[in-house]
Amino acid sequence: MQLGFKKVSQPSGRNLTSLKKGESGILDHIELSDDDARRLMEMGFLPGHTVTRAGSAPGGDPRVFQVDGSEVALRQETAWHLILR
């Protein structure tokens, strides 16, 4: 089974930080360490699933995303590594 994450230092492509409030995208892969990617996948950030930007804290960080029926807050530096199709 392919878990859908890659190990690289610089993320490539459009990522979660590019989503505007209410906008959705399909997660393609996660460009973080295996442990960090696995933790995010356990929260519902699975390749092929739809992720919707819900809002953010005052100042813009962290940002809230809806995924797999839940709302999850991610810091911008983490969301930057979740790559959309």
PDB file of N, CA, C and O in Angstrom:
ATOM      1  N   MET A   1       0.836  -1.182   0.000  1.00  0.00           N
ATOM      2  CA  MET A   1       0.000   0.000   0.000  1.00  0.00           C
ATOM      3  C   MET A   1       0.875   1.237   0.000  1.00  0.00           C
ATOM      4  O   MET A   1       1.785   1.364   0.820  1.00  0.00           O
ATOM      5  N   GLN A   2       0.603   2.139  -0.910  1.00  0.00           N
ATOM      6  CA  GLN A   2       1.331   3.398  -0.974  1.00  0.00           C
ATOM      7  C   GLN A   2       0.641   4.406  -0.069  1.00  0.00           C
ATOM      8  O   GLN A   2      -0.567   4.617  -0.173  1.00  0.00           O
ATOM      9  N   LEU A   3       1.406   5.027   0.818  1.00  0.00           N
ATOM     10  CA  LEU A   3       0.830   5.943   1.787  1.00  0.00           C
ATOM     11  C   LEU A   3       0.586   7.335   1.233  1.00  0.00           C
ATOM     12  O   LEU A   3      -0.200   8.083   1.815  1.00  0.00           O
ATOM     13  N   GLY A   4       1.223   7.714   0.138  1.00  0.00           N
ATOM     14  CA  GLY A   4       0.944   8.994  -0.484  1.00  0.00           C
ATOM     15  C   GLY A   4       1.722  10.156   0.065  1.00  0.00           C
ATOM     16  O   GLY A   4       1.239  11.288   0.024  1.00  0.00           O
ATOM     17  N   PHE A   5       2.918   9.920   0.581  1.00  0.00           N
ATOM     18  CA  PHE A   5       3.744  11.042   1.006  1.00  0.00           C
ATOM     19  C   PHE A   5       5.134  10.884   0.435  1.00  0.00           C
ATOM     20  O   PHE A   5       5.577   9.779   0.121  1.00  0.00           O
ATOM     21  N   LYS A   6       5.816  12.016   0.306  1.00  0.00           N
ATOM     22  CA  LYS A   6       7.156  12.046  -0.255  1.00  0.00           C
ATOM     23  C   LYS A   6       8.068  12.782   0.709  1.00  0.00           C
ATOM     24  O   LYS A   6       7.614  13.626   1.482  1.00  0.00           O
ATOM     25  N   LYS A   7       9.344  12.464   0.665  1.00  0.00           N
ATOM     26  CA  LYS A   7      10.317  13.162   1.495  1.00  0.00           C
ATOM     27  C   LYS A   7      11.135  14.094   0.608  1.00  0.00           C
ATOM     28  O   LYS A   7      11.972  13.647  -0.176  1.00  0.00           O
ATOM     29  N   VAL A   8      10.884  15.394   0.741  1.00  0.00           N
ATOM     30  CA  VAL A   8      11.663  16.403   0.036  1.00  0.00           C
ATOM     31  C   VAL A   8      11.779  17.624   0.928  1.00  0.00           C
ATOM     32  O   VAL A   8      10.984  17.794   1.852  1.00  0.00           O
ATOM     33  N   SER A   9      12.749  18.466   0.665  1.00  0.00           N
ATOM     34  CA  SER A   9      12.926  19.637   1.518  1.00  0.00           C
ATOM     35  C   SER A   9      12.054  20.816   1.095  1.00  0.00           C
ATOM     36  O   SER A   9      11.583  21.561   1.954  1.00  0.00           O
ATOM     37  N   GLN A  10      11.829  21.002  -0.196  1.00  0.00           N
ATOM     38  CA  GLN A  10      11.006  22.104  -0.687  1.00  0.00           C
ATOM     39  C   GLN A  10       9.724  21.549  -1.304  1.00  0.00           C
ATOM     40  O   GLN A  10       9.798  20.722  -2.213  1.00  0.00           O
ATOM     41  N   PRO A  11       8.549  21.979  -0.835  1.00  0.00           N
ATOM     42  CA  PRO A  11       7.308  21.494  -1.422  1.00  0.00           C
ATOM     43  C   PRO A  11       7.154  21.968  -2.865  1.00  0.00           C
ATOM     44  O   PRO A  11       7.646  23.031  -3.244  1.00  0.00           O
ATOM     45  N   SER A  12       6.472  21.170  -3.645  1.00  0.00           N
ATOM     46  CA  SER A  12       6.246  21.520  -5.045  1.00  0.00           C
ATOM     47  C   SER A  12       4.750  21.585  -5.310  1.00  0.00           C
ATOM     48  O   SER A  12       3.978  20.860  -4.684  1.00  0.00           O
ATOM     49  N   GLY A  13       4.338  22.438  -6.222  1.00  0.00           N
ATOM     50  CA  GLY A  13       2.929  22.518  -6.596  1.00  0.00           C
ATOM     51  C   GLY A  13       2.109  23.387  -5.671  1.00  0.00           C
ATOM     52  O   GLY A  13       2.630  24.016  -4.749  1.00  0.00           O
ATOM     53  N   ARG A  14       0.812  23.408  -5.936  1.00  0.00           N
ATOM     54  CA  ARG A  14      -0.159  24.201  -5.161  1.00  0.00           C
ATOM     55  C   ARG A  14      -0.398  23.492  -3.825  1.00  0.00           C
ATOM     56  O   ARG A  14      -0.603  22.279  -3.794  1.00  0.00           O
ATOM     57  N   ASN A  15      -0.373  24.236  -2.740  1.00  0.00           N
ATOM     58  CA  ASN A  15      -0.539  23.624  -1.422  1.00  0.00           C
ATOM     59  C   ASN A  15      -1.746  24.215  -0.690  1.00  0.00           C
ATOM     60  O   ASN A  15      -2.421  25.104  -1.209  1.00  0.00           O
ATOM     61  N   LEU A  16      -2.011  23.716   0.517  1.00  0.00           N
ATOM     62  CA  LEU A  16      -3.194  24.146   1.271  1.00  0.00           C
ATOM     63  C   LEU A  16      -3.200  25.641   1.572  1.00  0.00           C
ATOM     64  O   LEU A  16      -4.269  26.234   1.722  1.00  0.00           O
ATOM     65  N   THR A  17      -2.033  26.255   1.663  1.00  0.00           N
ATOM     66  CA  THR A  17      -2.014  27.687   1.987  1.00  0.00           C
ATOM     67  C   THR A  17      -2.591  28.539   0.862  1.00  0.00           C
ATOM     68  O   THR A  17      -2.929  29.703   1.076  1.00  0.00           O
ATOM     69  N   SER A  18      -2.705  27.965  -0.339  1.00  0.00           N
ATOM     70  CA  SER A  18      -3.251  28.733  -1.463  1.00  0.00           C
ATOM     71  C   SER A  18      -4.779  28.761  -1.475  1.00  0.00           C
ATOM     72  O   SER A  18      -5.372  29.527  -2.234  1.00  0.00           O
ATOM     73  N   LEU A  19      -5.425  27.938  -0.647  1.00  0.00           N
ATOM     74  CA  LEU A  19      -6.889  27.917  -0.609  1.00  0.00           C
ATOM     75  C   LEU A  19      -7.433  29.150   0.092  1.00  0.00           C
ATOM     76  O   LEU A  19      -6.941  29.537   1.152  1.00  0.00           O
ATOM     77  N   LYS A  20      -8.438  29.761  -0.493  1.00  0.00           N
ATOM     78  CA  LYS A  20      -9.136  30.879   0.136  1.00  0.00           C
ATOM     79  C   LYS A  20     -10.291  30.317   0.968  1.00  0.00           C
ATOM     80  O   LYS A  20     -10.701  29.175   0.758  1.00  0.00           O
ATOM     81  N   LYS A  21     -10.812  31.096   1.897  1.00  0.00           N
ATOM     82  CA  LYS A  21     -11.899  30.649   2.758  1.00  0.00           C
ATOM     83  C   LYS A  21     -13.061  30.143   1.909  1.00  0.00           C
ATOM     84  O   LYS A  21     -13.533  30.846   1.015  1.00  0.00           O
ATOM     85  N   GLY A  22     -13.524  28.919   2.191  1.00  0.00           N
ATOM     86  CA  GLY A  22     -14.623  28.295   1.467  1.00  0.00           C
ATOM     87  C   GLY A  22     -14.194  27.516   0.238  1.00  0.00           C
ATOM     88  O   GLY A  22     -14.996  26.767  -0.320  1.00  0.00           O
ATOM     89  N   GLU A  23     -12.956  27.671  -0.198  1.00  0.00           N
ATOM     90  CA  GLU A  23     -12.446  26.973  -1.377  1.00  0.00           C
ATOM     91  C   GLU A  23     -11.972  25.567  -0.995  1.00  0.00           C
ATOM     92  O   GLU A  23     -11.465  25.349   0.106  1.00  0.00           O
ATOM     93  N   SER A  24     -12.145  24.622  -1.920  1.00  0.00           N
ATOM     94  CA  SER A  24     -11.751  23.230  -1.693  1.00  0.00           C
ATOM     95  C   SER A  24     -10.710  22.785  -2.698  1.00  0.00           C
ATOM     96  O   SER A  24     -10.556  23.373  -3.768  1.00  0.00           O
ATOM     97  N   GLY A  25     -10.006  21.742  -2.333  1.00  0.00           N
ATOM     98  CA  GLY A  25      -9.042  21.119  -3.222  1.00  0.00           C
ATOM     99  C   GLY A  25      -8.911  19.650  -2.865  1.00  0.00           C
ATOM    100  O   GLY A  25      -9.304  19.228  -1.778  1.00  0.00           O
ATOM    101  N   ILE A  26      -8.356  18.875  -3.783  1.00  0.00           N
ATOM    102  CA  ILE A  26      -8.132  17.447  -3.563  1.00  0.00           C
ATOM    103  C   ILE A  26      -6.665  17.267  -3.167  1.00  0.00           C
ATOM    104  O   ILE A  26      -5.763  17.709  -3.879  1.00  0.00           O
ATOM    105  N   LEU A  27      -6.439  16.618  -2.033  1.00  0.00           N
ATOM    106  CA  LEU A  27      -5.078  16.384  -1.570  1.00  0.00           C
ATOM    107  C   LEU A  27      -4.392  15.359  -2.463  1.00  0.00           C
ATOM    108  O   LEU A  27      -4.932  14.281  -2.709  1.00  0.00           O
ATOM    109  N   ASP A  28      -3.205  15.698  -2.947  1.00  0.00           N
ATOM    110  CA  ASP A  28      -2.426  14.794  -3.781  1.00  0.00           C
ATOM    111  C   ASP A  28      -1.408  14.017  -2.951  1.00  0.00           C
ATOM    112  O   ASP A  28      -1.355  12.788  -3.016  1.00  0.00           O
ATOM    113  N   HIS A  29      -0.598  14.737  -2.171  1.00  0.00           N
ATOM    114  CA  HIS A  29       0.387  14.070  -1.329  1.00  0.00           C
ATOM    115  C   HIS A  29       0.887  15.024  -0.248  1.00  0.00           C
ATOM    116  O   HIS A  29       0.611  16.224  -0.263  1.00  0.00           O
ATOM    117  N   ILE A  30       1.635  14.441   0.692  1.00  0.00           N
ATOM    118  CA  ILE A  30       2.180  15.188   1.821  1.00  0.00           C
ATOM    119  C   ILE A  30       3.702  15.133   1.724  1.00  0.00           C
ATOM    120  O   ILE A  30       4.284  14.052   1.629  1.00  0.00           O
ATOM    121  N   GLU A  31       4.337  16.287   1.749  1.00  0.00           N
ATOM    122  CA  GLU A  31       5.791  16.364   1.644  1.00  0.00           C
ATOM    123  C   GLU A  31       6.401  16.677   3.002  1.00  0.00           C
ATOM    124  O   GLU A  31       6.955  17.755   3.218  1.00  0.00           O
ATOM    125  N   LEU A  32       6.287  15.718   3.911  1.00  0.00           N
ATOM    126  CA  LEU A  32       6.842  15.811   5.258  1.00  0.00           C
ATOM    127  C   LEU A  32       7.481  14.476   5.616  1.00  0.00           C
ATOM    128  O   LEU A  32       7.392  13.516   4.851  1.00  0.00           O
ATOM    129  N   SER A  33       8.117  14.415   6.767  1.00  0.00           N
ATOM    130  CA  SER A  33       8.702  13.155   7.233  1.00  0.00           C
ATOM    131  C   SER A  33       7.603  12.101   7.377  1.00  0.00           C
ATOM    132  O   SER A  33       6.426  12.437   7.508  1.00  0.00           O
ATOM    133  N   ASP A  34       7.988  10.854   7.352  1.00  0.00           N
ATOM    134  CA  ASP A  34       7.022   9.763   7.469  1.00  0.00           C
ATOM    135  C   ASP A  34       6.159   9.901   8.728  1.00  0.00           C
ATOM    136  O   ASP A  34       4.944   9.713   8.665  1.00  0.00           O
ATOM    137  N   ASP A  35       6.772  10.224   9.862  1.00  0.00           N
ATOM    138  CA  ASP A  35       6.022  10.340  11.115  1.00  0.00           C
ATOM    139  C   ASP A  35       5.017  11.487  11.071  1.00  0.00           C
ATOM    140  O   ASP A  35       3.871  11.326  11.492  1.00  0.00           O
ATOM    141  N   ASP A  36       5.441  12.639  10.567  1.00  0.00           N
ATOM    142  CA  ASP A  36       4.535  13.795  10.477  1.00  0.00           C
ATOM    143  C   ASP A  36       3.406  13.523   9.483  1.00  0.00           C
ATOM    144  O   ASP A  36       2.249  13.847   9.752  1.00  0.00           O
ATOM    145  N   ALA A  37       3.742  12.930   8.337  1.00  0.00           N
ATOM    146  CA  ALA A  37       2.718  12.614   7.333  1.00  0.00           C
ATOM    147  C   ALA A  37       1.716  11.613   7.892  1.00  0.00           C
ATOM    148  O   ALA A  37       0.512  11.767   7.682  1.00  0.00           O
ATOM    149  N   ARG A  38       2.180  10.609   8.585  1.00  0.00           N
ATOM    150  CA  ARG A  38       1.294   9.593   9.174  1.00  0.00           C
ATOM    151  C   ARG A  38       0.338  10.230  10.189  1.00  0.00           C
ATOM    152  O   ARG A  38      -0.845   9.891  10.228  1.00  0.00           O
ATOM    153  N   ARG A  39       0.852  11.152  11.006  1.00  0.00           N
ATOM    154  CA  ARG A  39       0.007  11.835  11.998  1.00  0.00           C
ATOM    155  C   ARG A  39      -1.108  12.623  11.306  1.00  0.00           C
ATOM    156  O   ARG A  39      -2.259  12.589  11.742  1.00  0.00           O
ATOM    157  N   LEU A  40      -0.763  13.335  10.224  1.00  0.00           N
ATOM    158  CA  LEU A  40      -1.772  14.092   9.476  1.00  0.00           C
ATOM    159  C   LEU A  40      -2.775  13.159   8.810  1.00  0.00           C
ATOM    160  O   LEU A  40      -3.966  13.466   8.759  1.00  0.00           O
ATOM    161  N   MET A  41      -2.313  12.036   8.304  1.00  0.00           N
ATOM    162  CA  MET A  41      -3.214  11.074   7.667  1.00  0.00           C
ATOM    163  C   MET A  41      -4.180  10.482   8.685  1.00  0.00           C
ATOM    164  O   MET A  41      -5.329  10.193   8.348  1.00  0.00           O
ATOM    165  N   GLU A  42      -3.737  10.297   9.916  1.00  0.00           N
ATOM    166  CA  GLU A  42      -4.618   9.806  10.975  1.00  0.00           C
ATOM    167  C   GLU A  42      -5.713  10.815  11.308  1.00  0.00           C
ATOM    168  O   GLU A  42      -6.772  10.440  11.810  1.00  0.00           O
ATOM    169  N   MET A  43      -5.459  12.106  11.027  1.00  0.00           N
ATOM    170  CA  MET A  43      -6.460  13.157  11.247  1.00  0.00           C
ATOM    171  C   MET A  43      -7.383  13.331  10.045  1.00  0.00           C
ATOM    172  O   MET A  43      -8.301  14.149  10.090  1.00  0.00           O
ATOM    173  N   GLY A  44      -7.154  12.568   8.961  1.00  0.00           N
ATOM    174  CA  GLY A  44      -8.048  12.628   7.811  1.00  0.00           C
ATOM    175  C   GLY A  44      -7.447  13.211   6.555  1.00  0.00           C
ATOM    176  O   GLY A  44      -8.107  13.223   5.516  1.00  0.00           O
ATOM    177  N   PHE A  45      -6.216  13.697   6.610  1.00  0.00           N
ATOM    178  CA  PHE A  45      -5.566  14.270   5.430  1.00  0.00           C
ATOM    179  C   PHE A  45      -4.994  13.137   4.579  1.00  0.00           C
ATOM    180  O   PHE A  45      -3.797  12.852   4.614  1.00  0.00           O
ATOM    181  N   LEU A  46      -5.879  12.505   3.819  1.00  0.00           N
ATOM    182  CA  LEU A  46      -5.513  11.365   2.987  1.00  0.00           C
ATOM    183  C   LEU A  46      -5.523  11.755   1.516  1.00  0.00           C
ATOM    184  O   LEU A  46      -6.415  12.479   1.073  1.00  0.00           O
ATOM    185  N   PRO A  47      -4.540  11.283   0.757  1.00  0.00           N
ATOM    186  CA  PRO A  47      -4.535  11.571  -0.679  1.00  0.00           C
ATOM    187  C   PRO A  47      -5.858  11.163  -1.320  1.00  0.00           C
ATOM    188  O   PRO A  47      -6.388  10.087  -1.047  1.00  0.00           O
ATOM    189  N   GLY A  48      -6.382  12.042  -2.178  1.00  0.00           N
ATOM    190  CA  GLY A  48      -7.652  11.797  -2.846  1.00  0.00           C
ATOM    191  C   GLY A  48      -8.851  12.378  -2.118  1.00  0.00           C
ATOM    192  O   GLY A  48      -9.945  12.425  -2.682  1.00  0.00           O
ATOM    193  N   HIS A  49      -8.674  12.821  -0.878  1.00  0.00           N
ATOM    194  CA  HIS A  49      -9.772  13.400  -0.105  1.00  0.00           C
ATOM    195  C   HIS A  49      -9.855  14.905  -0.334  1.00  0.00           C
ATOM    196  O   HIS A  49      -8.852  15.567  -0.599  1.00  0.00           O
ATOM    197  N   THR A  50     -11.064  15.423  -0.225  1.00  0.00           N
ATOM    198  CA  THR A  50     -11.303  16.854  -0.378  1.00  0.00           C
ATOM    199  C   THR A  50     -10.989  17.580   0.919  1.00  0.00           C
ATOM    200  O   THR A  50     -11.380  17.141   2.001  1.00  0.00           O
ATOM    201  N   VAL A  51     -10.282  18.691   0.800  1.00  0.00           N
ATOM    202  CA  VAL A  51      -9.947  19.553   1.938  1.00  0.00           C
ATOM    203  C   VAL A  51     -10.520  20.927   1.630  1.00  0.00           C
ATOM    204  O   VAL A  51     -10.312  21.460   0.540  1.00  0.00           O
ATOM    205  N   THR A  52     -11.253  21.511   2.601  1.00  0.00           N
ATOM    206  CA  THR A  52     -11.869  22.827   2.438  1.00  0.00           C
ATOM    207  C   THR A  52     -11.307  23.784   3.475  1.00  0.00           C
ATOM    208  O   THR A  52     -11.220  23.452   4.657  1.00  0.00           O
ATOM    209  N   ARG A  53     -10.930  24.965   3.032  1.00  0.00           N
ATOM    210  CA  ARG A  53     -10.454  25.995   3.961  1.00  0.00           C
ATOM    211  C   ARG A  53     -11.655  26.574   4.684  1.00  0.00           C
ATOM    212  O   ARG A  53     -12.587  27.064   4.047  1.00  0.00           O
ATOM    213  N   ALA A  54     -11.643  26.523   6.013  1.00  0.00           N
ATOM    214  CA  ALA A  54     -12.771  26.986   6.802  1.00  0.00           C
ATOM    215  C   ALA A  54     -12.553  28.392   7.355  1.00  0.00           C
ATOM    216  O   ALA A  54     -13.493  29.187   7.378  1.00  0.00           O
ATOM    217  N   GLY A  55     -11.382  28.710   7.786  1.00  0.00           N
ATOM    218  CA  GLY A  55     -11.128  30.019   8.385  1.00  0.00           C
ATOM    219  C   GLY A  55      -9.731  30.073   8.944  1.00  0.00           C
ATOM    220  O   GLY A  55      -8.874  29.268   8.580  1.00  0.00           O
ATOM    221  N   SER A  56      -9.498  31.031   9.837  1.00  0.00           N
ATOM    222  CA  SER A  56      -8.184  31.137  10.460  1.00  0.00           C
ATOM    223  C   SER A  56      -8.296  31.917  11.756  1.00  0.00           C
ATOM    224  O   SER A  56      -9.293  32.593  12.014  1.00  0.00           O
ATOM    225  N   ALA A  57      -7.268  31.811  12.551  1.00  0.00           N
ATOM    226  CA  ALA A  57      -7.194  32.591  13.777  1.00  0.00           C
ATOM    227  C   ALA A  57      -6.915  34.045  13.411  1.00  0.00           C
ATOM    228  O   ALA A  57      -6.472  34.326  12.298  1.00  0.00           O
ATOM    229  N   PRO A  58      -7.167  34.971  14.330  1.00  0.00           N
ATOM    230  CA  PRO A  58      -6.804  36.365  14.066  1.00  0.00           C
ATOM    231  C   PRO A  58      -5.320  36.437  13.711  1.00  0.00           C
ATOM    232  O   PRO A  58      -4.487  35.849  14.401  1.00  0.00           O
ATOM    233  N   GLY A  59      -4.996  37.138  12.662  1.00  0.00           N
ATOM    234  CA  GLY A  59      -3.614  37.198  12.206  1.00  0.00           C
ATOM    235  C   GLY A  59      -3.305  36.170  11.131  1.00  0.00           C
ATOM    236  O   GLY A  59      -2.246  36.228  10.506  1.00  0.00           O
ATOM    237  N   GLY A  60      -4.225  35.220  10.906  1.00  0.00           N
ATOM    238  CA  GLY A  60      -4.074  34.271   9.808  1.00  0.00           C
ATOM    239  C   GLY A  60      -3.404  32.951  10.106  1.00  0.00           C
ATOM    240  O   GLY A  60      -3.338  32.096   9.224  1.00  0.00           O
ATOM    241  N   ASP A  61      -2.898  32.744  11.327  1.00  0.00           N
ATOM    242  CA  ASP A  61      -2.204  31.490  11.619  1.00  0.00           C
ATOM    243  C   ASP A  61      -2.518  31.064  13.042  1.00  0.00           C
ATOM    244  O   ASP A  61      -2.307  31.864  13.953  1.00  0.00           O
ATOM    245  N   PRO A  62      -3.008  29.857  13.293  1.00  0.00           N
ATOM    246  CA  PRO A  62      -3.182  28.765  12.346  1.00  0.00           C
ATOM    247  C   PRO A  62      -4.435  28.935  11.489  1.00  0.00           C
ATOM    248  O   PRO A  62      -5.290  29.779  11.756  1.00  0.00           O
ATOM    249  N   ARG A  63      -4.510  28.111  10.462  1.00  0.00           N
ATOM    250  CA  ARG A  63      -5.672  28.080   9.569  1.00  0.00           C
ATOM    251  C   ARG A  63      -6.471  26.815   9.850  1.00  0.00           C
ATOM    252  O   ARG A  63      -5.914  25.778  10.209  1.00  0.00           O
ATOM    253  N   VAL A  64      -7.791  26.919   9.678  1.00  0.00           N
ATOM    254  CA  VAL A  64      -8.679  25.786   9.934  1.00  0.00           C
ATOM    255  C   VAL A  64      -9.107  25.187   8.602  1.00  0.00           C
ATOM    256  O   VAL A  64      -9.481  25.904   7.674  1.00  0.00           O
ATOM    257  N   PHE A  65      -9.046  23.858   8.522  1.00  0.00           N
ATOM    258  CA  PHE A  65      -9.443  23.121   7.324  1.00  0.00           C
ATOM    259  C   PHE A  65     -10.463  22.062   7.706  1.00  0.00           C
ATOM    260  O   PHE A  65     -10.367  21.451   8.770  1.00  0.00           O
ATOM    261  N   GLN A  66     -11.447  21.847   6.826  1.00  0.00           N
ATOM    262  CA  GLN A  66     -12.419  20.776   7.004  1.00  0.00           C
ATOM    263  C   GLN A  66     -11.967  19.589   6.168  1.00  0.00           C
ATOM    264  O   GLN A  66     -11.719  19.714   4.969  1.00  0.00           O
ATOM    265  N   VAL A  67     -11.864  18.434   6.822  1.00  0.00           N
ATOM    266  CA  VAL A  67     -11.443  17.223   6.134  1.00  0.00           C
ATOM    267  C   VAL A  67     -12.062  16.025   6.847  1.00  0.00           C
ATOM    268  O   VAL A  67     -12.025  15.933   8.074  1.00  0.00           O
ATOM    269  N   ASP A  68     -12.623  15.121   6.073  1.00  0.00           N
ATOM    270  CA  ASP A  68     -13.160  13.871   6.612  1.00  0.00           C
ATOM    271  C   ASP A  68     -14.152  14.109   7.753  1.00  0.00           C
ATOM    272  O   ASP A  68     -14.158  13.362   8.731  1.00  0.00           O
ATOM    273  N   GLY A  69     -14.999  15.154   7.631  1.00  0.00           N
ATOM    274  CA  GLY A  69     -16.030  15.427   8.626  1.00  0.00           C
ATOM    275  C   GLY A  69     -15.547  16.147   9.869  1.00  0.00           C
ATOM    276  O   GLY A  69     -16.322  16.325  10.809  1.00  0.00           O
ATOM    277  N   SER A  70     -14.299  16.565   9.907  1.00  0.00           N
ATOM    278  CA  SER A  70     -13.742  17.250  11.074  1.00  0.00           C
ATOM    279  C   SER A  70     -13.127  18.584  10.661  1.00  0.00           C
ATOM    280  O   SER A  70     -12.823  18.806   9.489  1.00  0.00           O
ATOM    281  N   GLU A  71     -12.950  19.461  11.635  1.00  0.00           N
ATOM    282  CA  GLU A  71     -12.210  20.691  11.426  1.00  0.00           C
ATOM    283  C   GLU A  71     -10.876  20.562  12.141  1.00  0.00           C
ATOM    284  O   GLU A  71     -10.822  20.208  13.319  1.00  0.00           O
ATOM    285  N   VAL A  72      -9.799  20.854  11.418  1.00  0.00           N
ATOM    286  CA  VAL A  72      -8.454  20.715  11.954  1.00  0.00           C
ATOM    287  C   VAL A  72      -7.698  22.021  11.723  1.00  0.00           C
ATOM    288  O   VAL A  72      -7.701  22.556  10.614  1.00  0.00           O
ATOM    289  N   ALA A  73      -7.055  22.530  12.764  1.00  0.00           N
ATOM    290  CA  ALA A  73      -6.235  23.735  12.641  1.00  0.00           C
ATOM    291  C   ALA A  73      -4.790  23.320  12.371  1.00  0.00           C
ATOM    292  O   ALA A  73      -4.222  22.496  13.087  1.00  0.00           O
ATOM    293  N   LEU A  74      -4.211  23.905  11.328  1.00  0.00           N
ATOM    294  CA  LEU A  74      -2.811  23.644  10.978  1.00  0.00           C
ATOM    295  C   LEU A  74      -2.062  24.955  10.886  1.00  0.00           C
ATOM    296  O   LEU A  74      -2.586  25.943  10.372  1.00  0.00           O
ATOM    297  N   ARG A  75      -0.865  24.965  11.373  1.00  0.00           N
ATOM    298  CA  ARG A  75      -0.004  26.136  11.187  1.00  0.00           C
ATOM    299  C   ARG A  75       0.365  26.247   9.715  1.00  0.00           C
ATOM    300  O   ARG A  75       0.422  25.244   9.004  1.00  0.00           O
ATOM    301  N   GLN A  76       0.612  27.454   9.268  1.00  0.00           N
ATOM    302  CA  GLN A  76       0.926  27.702   7.861  1.00  0.00           C
ATOM    303  C   GLN A  76       2.136  26.884   7.411  1.00  0.00           C
ATOM    304  O   GLN A  76       2.149  26.373   6.291  1.00  0.00           O
ATOM    305  N   GLU A  77       3.154  26.753   8.269  1.00  0.00           N
ATOM    306  CA  GLU A  77       4.353  26.017   7.871  1.00  0.00           C
ATOM    307  C   GLU A  77       4.069  24.530   7.641  1.00  0.00           C
ATOM    308  O   GLU A  77       4.789  23.876   6.887  1.00  0.00           O
ATOM    309  N   THR A  78       3.029  23.991   8.283  1.00  0.00           N
ATOM    310  CA  THR A  78       2.623  22.604   8.038  1.00  0.00           C
ATOM    311  C   THR A  78       1.749  22.525   6.796  1.00  0.00           C
ATOM    312  O   THR A  78       1.963  21.664   5.942  1.00  0.00           O
ATOM    313  N   ALA A  79       0.765  23.416   6.686  1.00  0.00           N
ATOM    314  CA  ALA A  79      -0.155  23.406   5.539  1.00  0.00           C
ATOM    315  C   ALA A  79       0.594  23.583   4.219  1.00  0.00           C
ATOM    316  O   ALA A  79       0.137  23.116   3.176  1.00  0.00           O
ATOM    317  N   TRP A  80       1.728  24.246   4.265  1.00  0.00           N
ATOM    318  CA  TRP A  80       2.549  24.488   3.081  1.00  0.00           C
ATOM    319  C   TRP A  80       3.037  23.170   2.449  1.00  0.00           C
ATOM    320  O   TRP A  80       3.333  23.127   1.255  1.00  0.00           O
ATOM    321  N   HIS A  81       3.119  22.107   3.250  1.00  0.00           N
ATOM    322  CA  HIS A  81       3.652  20.823   2.808  1.00  0.00           C
ATOM    323  C   HIS A  81       2.560  19.834   2.384  1.00  0.00           C
ATOM    324  O   HIS A  81       2.872  18.689   2.057  1.00  0.00           O
ATOM    325  N   LEU A  82       1.304  20.244   2.383  1.00  0.00           N
ATOM    326  CA  LEU A  82       0.205  19.398   1.905  1.00  0.00           C
ATOM    327  C   LEU A  82      -0.155  19.864   0.501  1.00  0.00           C
ATOM    328  O   LEU A  82      -0.722  20.941   0.316  1.00  0.00           O
ATOM    329  N   ILE A  83       0.178  19.046  -0.477  1.00  0.00           N
ATOM    330  CA  ILE A  83       0.127  19.438  -1.880  1.00  0.00           C
ATOM    331  C   ILE A  83      -1.182  18.969  -2.523  1.00  0.00           C
ATOM    332  O   ILE A  83      -1.602  17.823  -2.367  1.00  0.00           O
ATOM    333  N   LEU A  84      -1.802  19.891  -3.245  1.00  0.00           N
ATOM    334  CA  LEU A  84      -3.080  19.622  -3.921  1.00  0.00           C
ATOM    335  C   LEU A  84      -2.849  19.176  -5.369  1.00  0.00           C
ATOM    336  O   LEU A  84      -1.795  19.420  -5.956  1.00  0.00           O
ATOM    337  N   ARG A  85      -3.868  18.515  -5.921  1.00  0.00           N
ATOM    338  CA  ARG A  85      -3.834  18.135  -7.334  1.00  0.00           C
ATOM    339  C   ARG A  85      -4.018  19.347  -8.199  1.00  0.00           C
ATOM    340  O   ARG A  85      -4.020  19.236  -9.425  1.00  0.00           O
TER     341      ARG A  85
END
